[in-house]
């Protein structure tokens, strides 16, 4: 923030890093600085966001886990003497809109799986490098948090609210319901993910903008 708001070069001696000369160019167009959002999952990260009075965000977490995260953030904010509004709580979801729920699944399922089971499987690679083996799949799955990302599938993502995939009516109602339940004010849709090709991503965005967004704006 100091680099964004200080016009002259300055020396920085921080807790972890030291620099003889700090100066950024070009200068930020937004003044005094671009918006700051600090997504967090740990208590330490959430308290940092609350202490700095900046918004936080949740991505790839179940509805229950998202609710716990935002509740902790609000509690930390109260500890630091302020109360967040809905605009301080950002929610990201994988979204796909098609003519019917079945068609939405058919067009998006493989790409959702590619994202979680391939692109987010880096933990397996890290463990392999360290000579470790992934933990066995639990015998009973009570929530998405019982599994690493690479074990998530379409049905579990839909059940836990991690993805919102379906026809325009379903997508509209689910977004509205989640935002109400979480007290969140900023929805971030991930409209292209995994291996989704250009034509399906384009269709998804058009369907959302034409069939879902007007309904969301009406409330």
Buried (B, 14 or more C-beta within 10 A) or exposed (E): EEBBEEEEEEEEEEEEEEEEEEEEEEEEEEEEEEEEBBBBBEEEBBBBBBBEEBBBBBBBBBBBBBBBBBEBBBEBBEEEEEEBEBEBBBBBBBBBBBEEBEBBBEBBBEBBBBBBBEEBBEEBEEEEEEEEEEEEEEEEEEEBEEBBBBBBBBEBBBBBBBBBBBBBEBBBBBBBEBBEBBBBBBBBBBBBBBBBEEEBBEBBBEBBEEBBBEBBEEE
